[in-house]
Amino acid sequence: MYNKFKISNKKIYITIFILSFICLMISAKLFINVAIYADNFNTSPVVVYGGELWNSVSWIQMGLIFFIGIISLFKINNN
């Protein structure tokens, strides 16, 4: 009964890679929009994000999404 819904690990890793790639593109676009806004209004991304902490969190978010995509890509090739 449960055999019908069995998904291979490769399909799971491909799905994770595609979703992380989409998330990375959305985060990069938002980051670029913040940079354009900061440039147009003569301010900095730190002010737009509300402080140095949230600016750093934005960078960390993009890095983590990137590494999740890289790890899932390696897992796809290993399987």
C-alpha positions as CSV (number, residue, x, y, z in Angstrom):
1,M,0.0,0.0,0.0
2,Y,2.8,2.5,0.9
3,N,4.9,1.4,-2.0
4,K,2.8,3.4,-4.4
5,F,4.0,6.7,-2.9
6,K,7.7,5.9,-2.6
7,I,9.8,8.8,-3.8
8,S,13.5,8.3,-4.5
9,N,16.2,10.3,-2.8
10,K,17.3,11.8,-6.1
11,K,13.8,13.3,-6.7
12,I,13.8,14.8,-3.2
13,Y,17.2,16.4,-3.8
14,I,16.2,17.7,-7.2
15,T,13.1,19.3,-5.6
16,I,15.2,20.8,-2.8
17,F,17.7,22.2,-5.4
18,I,14.9,23.8,-7.5
19,L,13.2,25.3,-4.5
20,S,16.5,26.7,-3.1
21,F,17.3,28.1,-6.4
22,I,14.0,29.9,-6.6
23,C,14.4,31.2,-3.0
24,L,17.9,32.4,-3.9
25,M,16.6,34.3,-6.9
26,I,13.9,36.0,-4.9
27,S,16.3,36.9,-2.1
28,A,18.8,38.3,-4.6
29,K,16.1,40.4,-6.3
30,L,15.0,41.8,-3.0
31,F,18.6,42.5,-2.1
32,I,19.2,44.3,-5.4
33,N,15.9,46.3,-4.9
34,V,17.2,47.5,-1.4
35,A,20.5,48.5,-3.0
36,I,18.7,50.5,-5.7
37,Y,16.4,52.2,-3.1
38,A,19.4,53.0,-0.9
39,D,21.3,54.5,-3.8
40,N,18.3,56.6,-5.1
41,F,17.5,58.0,-1.7
42,N,21.1,58.6,-0.6
43,T,21.1,56.2,2.3
44,S,22.6,52.8,3.0
45,P,21.2,49.3,3.2
46,V,21.9,49.2,6.9
47,V,19.4,52.0,7.4
48,V,16.8,50.4,5.1
49,Y,17.1,47.0,6.9
50,G,16.9,48.7,10.3
51,G,20.4,48.1,11.6
52,E,23.6,46.3,11.1
53,L,22.2,43.1,12.6
54,W,19.4,42.8,10.0
55,N,21.7,43.7,7.2
56,S,24.0,40.8,8.3
57,V,21.0,38.5,8.7
58,S,20.1,39.2,5.0
59,W,23.6,38.3,3.9
60,I,23.5,35.1,6.1
61,Q,20.1,34.2,4.6
62,M,21.5,34.4,1.0
63,G,24.5,32.4,2.0
64,L,22.6,29.7,3.6
65,I,20.2,29.3,0.7
66,F,23.2,29.1,-1.6
67,F,24.9,26.4,0.5
68,I,21.6,24.4,0.7
69,G,21.5,24.5,-3.1
70,I,25.1,23.4,-3.4
71,I,24.7,20.6,-0.9
72,S,21.6,19.3,-2.7
73,L,23.4,19.5,-6.1
74,F,26.3,17.4,-4.7
75,K,23.8,14.9,-3.3
76,I,22.1,14.6,-6.7
77,N,25.4,13.8,-8.4
78,N,26.4,11.3,-5.7
79,N,23.1,9.3,-6.0
